């Protein structure tokens, strides 16, 4: 059986869920909107990977325009909001960008992510993911959602491809 680390050199595309992955899953209810918290270390890794030429996509059931704007400002390729059928959205993105399943590392935390996680080259989840997701993924980050689990998988992938912490990246 191939370990997830042996699959990392083939990764060209990262796909992430938002709530429970890029956030801790908590949503503060405000009168006008929902409030979420994103981790700066995850943000750094996302923009670093984008600058290194990786395709980074977001598939979320959420509908926050503010979250979308923040992620796009980091260099995310595309954010798909209100994605209630994540497999259909995944297949649409795959057709649009021409990547293969083997080139994708996906991180999700709950049942809506299950079908996509079954398809991709490397399936990952945060430490506090749903039991059903933890049982079927290739890798479970030791970090909780919103607490640098995204940086964990990006950093591991870039290290496997010898693209992490390049000195010229410090000049950006």
N, C-alpha and C positions, 0 to 999 in steps of 0.2 A: 504494500500500500504506500502510495506517495504521500510524503508529509507536506503540509501547507508551505513550509519554507522552500521546498523544491519547486513549488509552483510560482513563487514570487518573481523569478526572473522574467516570466512571460507577461506580467501585468503592465498594461498601458493605460488602463481606465479604472478609476475609483468611483464607486457609487455609494452614497450614504443616505440613510434616512435622517430625519431631523430630530423629532421628539423621542427621547430615550437614547439617542446616539450622539448627536451634536449638542443636545441639551440633556439635563438630568431627568427629563420627563415631567418635571413639575411645571404647571402652568398657573401663573398668578392671574386671577380674574380681576380686571380693572373695568371701570364703567365703560370705557370706549374701546378697549382692545385686550388681548391676552399679552402677558409679558413673559418672555423666555430669556434665559441666560446662556450665552455661548462662551466657551473656554478660549482664552487667548493663545494657549499652546496649540490647541487644535487649529485655530485660525492661522497661526504661523506655519504649521505643517501644510495646511491646505494651500496657502499662497506660495510656499516654497515649491511644492509639487507642481503647481500650475506653472510656475516660472521655469521649471525643469522640463516642461512640455507634456506633462500628463493630462489626460482628459479627466475632468472631475465633474460628476453629475450628481444631482440631488433628486431623489424621488420621495415626496412627502405627502401625506394626507392633509397636512396643515395648509393654511391659506394666508399666512402672514406675509404681506408685501415688505415689511421692514426686515424680516429674516431673509427674504429673497434678495433685497437690495444689499444687505451686509455680505451675503455669500457671493454675490456677483462682484462686489468690490474687491474680494480676495482673489479673483481670477477664475472662479468656478465657471465651467463651460456652459452649463445650463441648469436651471432649477425648475422642476416640474411640481407645481403646487396642486392641491386637491386631487391627488393620485389615489383614487380609491381601489383601482385594480392595478396594482404595482407591476404585475407580470405583463399586462398589456402595454403599460408605459415603458417598461424595460425593452420589450420587443420593438416598440416604435423607435426608441433611442438607438437600439442596435442597428436597425435598418437605416436610420438617419446618418449615423456616424461610421458604420461599417466595421465595428469591432466584433470579435468572436467571444463566445462565453469564456474561453480559456484566458482571455486577456483582461478579465474583469475581477476585481476584488470588491465585494459588496459587504457592507456592514449594516445589519438591521437588528432590531431588538424584540420584535413581537410578531404575532401570527400574520399580519398583513405582509410581512417580509418573507414568509416561508417559501412561497413558490419561486421567487427570484433567487433566494439563497440556494435552492436545489439546482439551479441552472449554471451558476457562475463558476469560474475557475477556482476562486478562493472565497469561501463563505466565512464571514466573521461576525462576532457580536460582542457587545460590552459584557462585563462581568455580571451585571444585574439584569440581563436579558431574561425573557420568559423561558421557562424550563424546556418547552418544546423546541425553542430556537437553540438553546445551549446544547441540547442533545444531538442536533443535526449539523452544526457548523464545524468547519475545519479548524477554526481557531477561536478561542474565547479570550479576549483581552483581560488582563488582570485589573484593568481600570473600568470604573463604572461609566455609564453614559454621562456625557457632559464633563468628564474629568480626565481628559486626554486619551481616551480609547481610540479616537480618530488619529491622533498624532502617533500612537503606538503602531498602528498598522501601516500608516504612511511611512514612518521612519524605518520599520522593518523591511518594507518593500524597497525603499530607496537604498538602504544599506546593502540589501541582497544584490542590487544592480549597481553598486558602487557610485551612487549619485547623491548620497547624504553628506552634508557638511562639506561641501566644496568651498574652498577659500574664496573663489570668485563670487560666490553667492553672498558673501558678507558685504560686497560693494553695492548691492542693489538698493 
